[in-house]
Amino acid sequence: MMLTELQYFGTISYIKALNDAQNICFDTEDRFTKMGFKNRTIIASAQGPLNLTIPIIGGRDQKNKLQDILIDNSNGWQIQQIKSIQTCYKRAPFFEYYEQGVKALLLNSSSNLFDFLVDVQQWVNQQCKNSWTIDTQNFSTNEPIFRDVYFPKNYQQYAYPIKYQQVFEEQVGFIPNLSILDMLFCCGGKQTLQLLKSS
């Protein structure tokens, strides 16, 4: 069993760690930290990396438990992110296969950040054709907690980047360790699982 934090469409390094562990439990005592991937993910655009951020009520400087953090749905962030994802990935080979699922996930997002991130992880697990088990209740406080060492400021420094063809690679070069969405849209679930297992 691996006790870990939650990420918003996590980085490839994070999803690989979940894949390697197979039995996952998300830390219900985890606190919100700014400048992390709890409410942020990074995708590829024609101009380079693009940050997508979930706005939260109370701002990013709070230290409350993730379970107590509420999403600010007053500004239509879901529609903005759907448009950004469509613009960036409409030419990706597998985008049409995942587009409706991502759209439904975002439009039906819970107002509670923790619950929404669990839904995101369940969806990612299913799309990656994986079989890791997710439990948000049964863990021991003695379990070691896996915390991803990569943040939006250093995610590209991932020491073992998994290479695959990206949509804007010719314009901006290969960008390592993006959101798992990038790999799914570019490679599809079966190849994504193969890449995660082989690296």
PyMOL commands that set and color helices and strands:
alter all, ss='L'
color gray80, all
select helices_A, chain A and resi 12-21+66-68+77-89+95-107+113-127+155-157+169-172+180-198
alter helices_A, ss='H'
color red, helices_A
select strands_A, chain A and resi 2-4+23-26+40-45+48-53+133-135+145-146
alter strands_A, ss='S'
color yellow, strands_A
deselect
rebuild
show_as cartoon
